[in-house]
Amino acid sequence: MRPNKRQVRGILAFIPVFILAAVVSLTAISCGSGSAAETTSTTKLPPGATGETLTDTETGAEVTAAQATSQEVEEEEEEEEKTTDSTTSSSGSTSADLVKTVYLSGANIAVVSAVRDDSNAAALTSSTRELSGDFLQIELTVANVGDELVDLSDFSFRLWNPAIDADLYEDFYGSDGTYGSYVSENIISAALLDYETLQQVSYKVRIGETAEDLMLFFDLNPQNSARNEGVTMAGTNLIIYDTETGDQVEINLDGYAD
């Protein structure tokens, strides 16, 4: 049967719509494909990266040149930090963390701190007055590591420096050698004190026990309120002398703040 005129007009009206829809569909597909291709071809690598791959010598895994470079930079930074820390620990020790230890007659004797001050405030008692001057405060511990008692009264604690004039102490302190008394030309001795009470210590330390909070307080310039400029920590030795055996050990105070 031949279509009538109305049917022909309907078919002709539908054709442009169909063609337009097809064109739009093809355009969308074309644009989508182009975008995908473009995205793939322009994907950016990290700065400095290339398509080249390398093999990690330790793990055997493949890494990009950029990853290898980044890893090398991190390793170099870590190595620099280690070097800095090592240098600081070997040559940058401060008085706060410096401890020097010697062994004498069954005891490990350690200098925990050494502080130089311009007054005797740290050693004031009811029978002393505050003075300006040049003073050295040394904190100690004594650990009994032997097999018998350690009698602290057997030890004489002395200070040596070529700028110390031991003859000057008796004129100011008389027979009281708490903060310095004559031993020899450049050597003075001082009493071992309890850090808290400032009373003289003369007790025995049991096997395995550590006596702490012990202090020595030296006047470095007994007739003058000025600093004894000739005394430096590097040139000063603490001498611990065993009066029973005649043995002695020395600790140089280099490293503690002047």
TORTI-854054 format. One line per field, with one value per residue (C-alpha): chain; residue number from 0; x, y, z; residue in one letter. Coordinates in pm, 1 decimal. Layout:
% residues N
c	c(A,...)
k	c(NUM,...)
x	c(X,...)
y	c(Y,...)
z	c(Z,...)
r	c(A,...)
//
This chain:
% residues 258
c	c(A,A,A,A,A,A,A,A,A,A,A,A,A,A,A,A,A,A,A,A,A,A,A,A,A,A,A,A,A,A,A,A,A,A,A,A,A,A,A,A,A,A,A,A,A,A,A,A,A,A,A,A,A,A,A,A,A,A,A,A,A,A,A,A,A,A,A,A,A,A,A,A,A,A,A,A,A,A,A,A,A,A,A,A,A,A,A,A,A,A,A,A,A,A,A,A,A,A,A,A,A,A,A,A,A,A,A,A,A,A,A,A,A,A,A,A,A,A,A,A,A,A,A,A,A,A,A,A,A,A,A,A,A,A,A,A,A,A,A,A,A,A,A,A,A,A,A,A,A,A,A,A,A,A,A,A,A,A,A,A,A,A,A,A,A,A,A,A,A,A,A,A,A,A,A,A,A,A,A,A,A,A,A,A,A,A,A,A,A,A,A,A,A,A,A,A,A,A,A,A,A,A,A,A,A,A,A,A,A,A,A,A,A,A,A,A,A,A,A,A,A,A,A,A,A,A,A,A,A,A,A,A,A,A,A,A,A,A,A,A,A,A,A,A,A,A,A,A,A,A,A,A,A,A,A,A,A,A)
k	c(0,1,2,3,4,5,6,7,8,9,10,11,12,13,14,15,16,17,18,19,20,21,22,23,24,25,26,27,28,29,30,31,32,33,34,35,36,37,38,39,40,41,42,43,44,45,46,47,48,49,50,51,52,53,54,55,56,57,58,59,60,61,62,63,64,65,66,67,68,69,70,71,72,73,74,75,76,77,78,79,80,81,82,83,84,85,86,87,88,89,90,91,92,93,94,95,96,97,98,99,100,101,102,103,104,105,106,107,108,109,110,111,112,113,114,115,116,117,118,119,120,121,122,123,124,125,126,127,128,129,130,131,132,133,134,135,136,137,138,139,140,141,142,143,144,145,146,147,148,149,150,151,152,153,154,155,156,157,158,159,160,161,162,163,164,165,166,167,168,169,170,171,172,173,174,175,176,177,178,179,180,181,182,183,184,185,186,187,188,189,190,191,192,193,194,195,196,197,198,199,200,201,202,203,204,205,206,207,208,209,210,211,212,213,214,215,216,217,218,219,220,221,222,223,224,225,226,227,228,229,230,231,232,233,234,235,236,237,238,239,240,241,242,243,244,245,246,247,248,249,250,251,252,253,254,255,256,257)
x	c(0.0,135.8,162.3,-60.9,66.3,19.0,232.6,506.8,515.3,549.9,839.2,1015.5,973.7,1128.0,1442.2,1608.6,1550.0,1710.3,2007.3,2058.4,2053.7,2309.8,2539.1,2519.6,2596.9,2898.1,3027.8,3003.7,3186.6,3455.1,3504.5,3515.1,3772.0,3984.3,3974.8,4077.6,4362.2,4470.9,4460.4,4670.4,4927.4,4968.7,4984.4,5252.7,5535.9,5684.5,5943.4,6261.7,6095.8,6134.0,5993.5,6321.0,6315.4,6603.9,6657.7,6696.1,7027.3,6898.4,6544.0,6567.3,6244.6,6205.4,6193.3,6177.9,6475.1,6287.5,6225.8,6590.6,6696.6,6451.3,6582.0,6942.7,6853.4,6682.3,6979.6,7219.4,7008.0,6997.7,7375.0,7425.7,7204.1,7400.8,7728.7,7600.0,7475.5,7806.5,8004.2,7785.7,7813.6,8190.3,8295.0,7989.3,7926.5,7800.3,7872.4,7517.3,7577.7,7951.4,8046.9,8405.8,8478.4,8792.9,8858.0,9035.4,9052.1,8735.5,8530.5,8419.7,8434.7,8249.5,8240.2,7874.2,7906.8,8153.4,8019.0,8219.1,8040.2,8107.2,7977.1,7969.5,7587.5,7574.2,7768.5,7619.9,7553.4,7446.6,7811.3,7924.9,7850.9,7791.1,8100.9,8179.7,8474.9,8575.2,8436.1,8421.2,8146.3,8200.8,7928.7,8040.8,7910.9,8106.3,8006.3,8147.7,8235.8,8483.0,8447.5,8480.9,8360.2,8472.1,8546.2,8498.8,8704.1,9008.9,8990.7,9145.4,8996.1,9242.0,9256.6,9562.5,9619.9,9942.4,9750.8,9641.3,9858.8,9808.6,9996.4,9711.8,9443.6,9551.2,9548.3,9177.6,9044.5,9286.3,9278.3,8936.5,9008.5,8645.8,8685.9,9060.1,9371.8,9739.1,9869.6,10159.6,10251.0,9966.6,9746.5,9466.6,9224.8,8859.5,8610.0,8367.3,8019.3,7663.5,7500.8,7179.7,7298.2,7650.4,7777.1,8109.0,8076.4,8279.9,8060.0,8128.0,7977.7,7854.4,7936.8,7713.7,7598.5,7640.0,7678.8,7520.2,7471.5,7831.2,7993.9,8329.8,8344.5,8675.2,8761.1,8989.4,9091.8,9075.4,9206.6,9034.4,8675.1,8786.9,8808.5,9133.2,9196.9,9485.0,9256.7,9090.5,8903.9,9133.3,9430.8,9271.2,9288.0,9080.0,9300.6,9154.1,9414.0,9376.4,9541.4,9553.2,9731.8,9896.2,9730.5,9577.3,9389.8,9326.1,9036.1,9102.9,8810.3,8838.6,8492.3,8322.3,8235.8,8488.5)
y	c(0.0,341.8,582.9,882.0,1233.7,1273.6,968.4,1089.6,1427.4,1255.6,1042.6,1340.9,1539.6,1258.9,1219.6,1555.7,1485.5,1141.7,1279.8,1559.3,1313.3,1094.2,1388.2,1498.2,1145.0,1113.1,1453.6,1358.7,1031.5,1211.8,1474.0,1211.4,1004.9,1309.7,1413.6,1069.5,1057.3,1404.1,1324.8,1017.3,1190.1,1493.8,1322.3,1510.9,1334.0,1465.0,1741.2,1592.0,1261.0,1085.0,769.3,593.9,327.6,218.8,-78.6,-26.2,-188.6,-295.0,-417.7,-496.3,-301.2,-72.8,298.4,605.1,835.6,1096.9,852.4,752.7,1117.5,1190.0,889.3,1005.1,1353.7,1207.7,981.5,1275.7,1484.5,1197.7,1156.0,1529.0,1513.1,1215.8,1397.9,1708.5,1506.1,1319.7,1642.4,1795.9,1494.1,1463.4,1827.3,2021.0,1871.1,2121.8,2145.7,2026.5,1681.2,1639.1,1379.4,1273.2,963.8,818.8,510.8,519.7,265.8,76.8,382.2,542.9,916.5,1132.3,1505.4,1567.0,1942.8,2225.4,2580.4,2897.8,3185.4,3542.8,3498.6,3238.5,3234.9,2861.7,2784.2,3032.6,2910.2,3083.8,3136.6,3285.5,3608.9,3658.5,3763.5,3869.6,3698.3,3398.3,3063.4,2713.4,2471.9,2103.9,1841.5,1480.5,1127.6,839.8,482.5,190.1,-66.9,-258.9,-539.3,-339.3,-14.7,317.2,573.4,923.6,1070.7,893.5,1109.0,1453.5,1667.1,1910.2,2164.3,2247.3,2539.4,2734.9,3059.6,2947.2,3090.7,2856.5,3085.5,3340.4,3123.6,3117.3,3497.9,3506.0,3166.2,3094.0,2727.4,2676.8,2499.9,2449.0,2654.4,2625.6,2552.7,2517.7,2186.9,2303.8,2608.5,2580.5,2321.8,2379.6,2140.3,2188.6,2002.7,1753.9,1890.0,1764.6,1957.8,2026.7,2085.8,2217.8,2005.7,1825.8,1464.1,1187.8,877.5,533.4,414.8,53.5,-196.3,-124.5,210.5,547.0,858.8,1151.3,1526.3,1578.7,1916.1,2089.8,2469.0,2641.0,3008.6,3083.5,3430.9,3447.0,3801.1,3972.9,4020.8,4015.7,3716.5,3521.1,3562.7,3317.6,3025.5,2840.5,2511.6,2364.7,2437.1,2310.5,1959.4,1813.6,1576.6,1302.5,1172.7,861.6,951.9,586.0,442.1,750.8,680.8,965.0,1034.8,1356.5,1492.4,1777.8,2021.3,2110.5,2126.0,2288.8,2655.4,2911.3)
z	c(0.0,-88.7,200.6,183.4,190.3,567.6,644.1,408.7,577.6,921.9,802.3,649.7,974.9,1181.2,967.9,1062.8,1432.5,1400.7,1210.7,1466.9,1757.1,1581.1,1517.3,1882.8,1999.7,1769.9,1880.2,2247.4,2186.3,1989.4,2262.6,2534.9,2350.3,2282.3,2648.9,2763.1,2514.9,2606.6,2980.8,2926.4,2711.4,2938.1,3278.5,3471.7,3649.7,3972.5,3924.7,3784.6,3701.4,3371.6,3231.2,3303.3,3572.2,3791.5,4016.5,4390.2,4481.7,4824.9,4751.0,4379.4,4320.7,4023.2,4101.1,3884.2,3847.8,4050.0,4333.3,4332.5,4345.8,4628.8,4822.5,4779.2,4907.6,5215.4,5287.4,5255.5,5495.2,5747.0,5720.6,5779.8,6089.7,6224.4,6160.2,6337.6,6633.9,6653.5,6645.7,6913.9,7140.4,7100.3,7119.1,7229.2,7571.3,7823.7,8195.8,8261.9,8110.1,8175.8,8437.0,8502.7,8711.9,8870.1,9082.0,9417.8,9703.4,9617.4,9517.8,9194.7,9258.5,9004.3,8945.4,8862.7,8816.6,8863.4,8887.7,8925.3,9097.0,9205.3,9562.0,9838.5,9847.8,9773.5,10092.4,10337.2,10692.5,11010.2,11100.7,10768.2,10587.9,10218.0,10028.5,9674.9,9519.2,9308.9,9423.6,9279.5,9373.5,9285.4,9329.5,9378.7,9413.9,9571.4,9482.0,9679.3,9413.0,9628.7,9883.6,10205.1,10358.1,10211.4,10480.6,10338.6,10620.9,10472.5,10159.2,10128.4,9849.4,9699.9,9419.6,9210.0,8975.5,8917.9,8984.4,9331.5,9610.1,9903.5,10141.8,10133.9,10293.2,10656.0,10681.1,10600.0,10716.8,10999.2,11097.3,10936.3,10611.3,10504.8,10185.0,10140.3,10341.5,10262.1,10126.4,9911.6,9703.2,9449.0,9619.2,9867.9,10037.0,10129.2,10344.8,10192.2,10267.0,10252.7,9968.2,10162.7,10518.1,10439.3,10727.8,10694.3,10578.2,10741.4,10726.3,10579.2,10250.7,10245.1,9968.3,9668.6,9809.4,9635.1,9845.6,9663.9,9717.3,9824.2,9768.0,9775.9,9792.1,9715.2,9753.5,9457.7,9573.1,9956.3,10006.9,9717.1,9603.0,9237.4,9009.7,9002.8,8630.3,8631.9,8717.9,8429.8,8440.9,8177.1,8400.8,8723.1,8869.7,9149.9,9348.3,9568.0,9811.6,10028.5,10359.0,10465.3,10160.4,10009.2,9673.1,9477.7,9154.6,8964.4,8760.4,8519.9,8512.6,8147.0,7991.3,8286.1,8239.3,8362.3)
r	c(M,R,P,N,K,R,Q,V,R,G,I,L,A,F,I,P,V,F,I,L,A,A,V,V,S,L,T,A,I,S,C,G,S,G,S,A,A,E,T,T,S,T,T,K,L,P,P,G,A,T,G,E,T,L,T,D,T,E,T,G,A,E,V,T,A,A,Q,A,T,S,Q,E,V,E,E,E,E,E,E,E,E,K,T,T,D,S,T,T,S,S,S,G,S,T,S,A,D,L,V,K,T,V,Y,L,S,G,A,N,I,A,V,V,S,A,V,R,D,D,S,N,A,A,A,L,T,S,S,T,R,E,L,S,G,D,F,L,Q,I,E,L,T,V,A,N,V,G,D,E,L,V,D,L,S,D,F,S,F,R,L,W,N,P,A,I,D,A,D,L,Y,E,D,F,Y,G,S,D,G,T,Y,G,S,Y,V,S,E,N,I,I,S,A,A,L,L,D,Y,E,T,L,Q,Q,V,S,Y,K,V,R,I,G,E,T,A,E,D,L,M,L,F,F,D,L,N,P,Q,N,S,A,R,N,E,G,V,T,M,A,G,T,N,L,I,I,Y,D,T,E,T,G,D,Q,V,E,I,N,L,D,G,Y,A,D)
//
